[in-house]
Amino acid sequence: MADYNHRETEKKWQDFWETNQTYQPALHTAKPKYYVLDMFPYPSGAGLHVGHPLGYIASDIVARYKRLKGYNVLHPMGFDSFGLPAEQYAIQTGQHPAVTTEANLTRYIEQLKNIGFSYDWTREVRTSDPSYYKWTQWIFMELFRSWYNRDTNRAEPIETLLDKFATNGTTDVNAVCDENAPTFTAAEWNALSKDESYAITLHYRLTYLADAVVNWCPALGTVLANDEVKDGVSERGGYPVEQKLMRQWMMRISAYADRLLTGLDTIDWTESIKEQQRNWIGKSVGASVKFPLASAGTSSGTSAFIEVFTTRVDTIYGVTFMVLAPEHELVPGLTTPEQRDAVEAYVQAAKLRSERDRMADTKAVSGVFTGSYCVNPLNDEKVPIFLADYVLAGYGTGAVMAVPSGDQRDWTFAKHFDLPIIPVLDAQKDMEQQADNTKEGQYINSGIINGMTYKEATATLIAWLEERGLGRGKVNFRMRDAVFSRQRYWGEPVPVYFKETGSAGRLPYLIDEADLPLELPAVDKYLPTESGEPPLGRAEGWRYQGGYDYELSTMPGWAGSSWYWYRYMDPKNEAAFASKEAISYWQNVDLYIGGTEHATGHLLYSRFWNKFLYDRGYVPQDEPFKKLINQGMIQGRSNFVYRVAGTGREGTPAVFLSLNQINGREVTPLHVDVNIVENDVLDIEAFKKSRPDLTENAEFILEPDGRYVVGNEVEKMSKSKFNVVNPDMIVERYGADVLRLYEMFLGPLEQAKPWNTNGIDGVYRFIRKFWRLFYKDAPAGAVEAGGGTWIVTDEQPTPAELKVLHKTIQKTENDIEGYSFNTSVSSFMICVNELAALNCHKRAILKDLVLLVSPYAPHIAEELWAALGHEPGSLSYAAFPTFNPSFLVEDAFEYPIQINGKVRTTISFAVDRAASEIEREVLADETVQKWLEGKSPKKVVVVPKRIVNVVV
Ligand code: ANZ
């Protein structure tokens, strides 16, 4: 049993954990709960590289630590298994995305299991599994069946809205709803047909159909997200993308804007993620103002004013023009015949620019005059109306009162079109330099607010406008409702069908709950139909109840990930997304670990759905993730060989120079696979074998000691850079425990850092040294050749040994509680070195050390725990060693006590004890008294930390 073989041992314990379901938490227990969660991965075809497990290792350490601390720990893993790559592959090869996904999943699970995570695998979820997406669809249905009541500040079932309509019409309704929702009395409501009243409710539901401006790529046949569009073309394929109004499912996340903002103050997340969410939500406090249209140039049918949103109503006397977004609905009506061609050309051009480009571009000035005017309500000045694409259709009202003396973009625009610039504050700087967004100073040229301060001016103007029905104070959010449809195949079908109603047109209806899950139908190709319908349009005979059209778009990638942490609580439940009992026990996630790239996507949508489920009474907590930690990226460390310029071409053999042989010669660095390099020395044979194209007859100029030394550089870890390190290889060679320790040892969890396999030897040696505290005669060399004779003793530990142990207990505990995992690894190394130096092989010390190390290196810990003779089973539920500060007080020293030149006894004193106290205690000692034979000593000499000499 004594041989330590990491391959056998790790496999043995992984099997043990699986067979015994060691990591299944109990639901009925007096223990406190702890829920530690990883952001679940999308199983890509490339498998895991060493960067992926970083966060998983950290969370696993916490999970294992919390179990030892007496918590009932939920630590699950699953897969975000819908997604584009599998679908792109399906388009190219015809293989069903489910097949590709399944193959990738199998590999992921195998890789994860190799690393020894304490996941309860019985709870695994997959978002693409119908038994899972049944509940994603159900949540969609619940959103559809709900509205947002501003008075109660929460989502409510649509029935409470219908009650209000029936008793008082829209009078008492304070809802977050579409702008064009009609107003009516109870009598009018009650006179409507069923279909007509249903159509009205569609304006209120938390998920709804609307015409939204989207990035439409005709060649790909789909809407693209902002980050899938670069310079007006699709990132994939480079096809033109245009801005198009399309009917889409939307999520009314804007209803939650304020709560998403204030909720941030209640959770323990990094300030940087919170700030990103705050910016994304973008709360602006300002006013909306109506500028009546000047009659000239306007045609009938347009509304009689332009409404703007401004955060600086105090600058209203400085307005010298008005700018509308090119998509603004008033544009056609405002355009005069002389301006028509120019306006239409401009509107057309704006369509080709993504919103992001339009916002980013602050230098180029473009715009066009509509030919019409409106009137500044404060001073009755005529204001020309322009279009410019820096004004976004979807923000505020899509119209800006332009104040070139106050705003940079307005100033640039005014200069370009030679429009007047009127300063409104005496503190404003030279207007020829730049617009100055100051709130300081006294108002000038500003009618009723001249002489006031910013606050007074703002309040006065809002009151003035409100009195006349021309404006009001308004809070605006940058965050818009989220587009929820994708014209794609590999996603959740939307559980909706359409019915012609006659009077109310074609309306969307939810399918029966009993018909969930609405499964993805088979299709012949994963492409849009010839008529431009999404791929689901190809499914033969796919109709609801035999006759109705289904919604053909699918849900976006974020649907399935916006609630998955609840499914883990009760993953097999067929009657609910999780039982009330499970949810009320587990509540929410205590610790969530994942990447920063989800700051304004997943982490915002999850909070939104969570708040919705909370409002509707399905979950007890308003926030899903109490504490969030973002692990840093692991970068690759690329290796290079250097080919002498001009060699290796047109049949000439290549000449490769070892790093220190370059000596200023002109060389071309070429990436070599880091897996055939060890400690920066190239395995030339392996290189020749892997790249015969480069190395045929090649000459290698080596270092004097015969090695070929490669160069290195830190880059992103990627296949194309040949710097991907596969965890399987590390596990095979060094063991999972070494991989786990080493990943933590690389540096602080939250920092980006390069992977460098070179350093792994140190951790490998540490494991061996640790083993040798238990077994003697482990021959030098590989850990797996270790082993030897069991040398653990039952002797009492010395104060020095206890001190080493308790220092490490304290450090490990503080480190894990503070998520500082790298520092624990070094304290283990120090501890093992110190114990080895003390020649300590004592059970009393080692059993605690095994527990301390176990969250990091669980396999070897289990093996040693068993060898120490514990009850058969896992150490996972043992008790974490208790730190005792009294062992840390300064070391004691065993003083030899000499009486007349002969050592008669030893007495231990703390090294900082005063000599006078030592003298007193020595003389009082029983043995010493015996030797003194009643005489009083002539002389007592205390040599600190050496000896006590008594002369009688
Ligand atoms: C007049 C003014 C004077 C403005 C001034 C600013 C400074 P935030 O803070 O981001 O909410 N704006 C309004 N709607 C817009 C749209 N759809 N597209 C582009 N810009 C728009 O910004 C609000 C300010 O951005 C508003 O206040 C408006 O310009 C502009 F010295 O009105 B302001």
Residues whose N, C-alpha, C, O or C-beta is under 5 A from the ligand:
A	BS01	ANZ	S284 F309 T310 T311 R312 T315 Y390 V391 L392 Y395 G396 G398 A399 V400 M401 V403 G406 D407
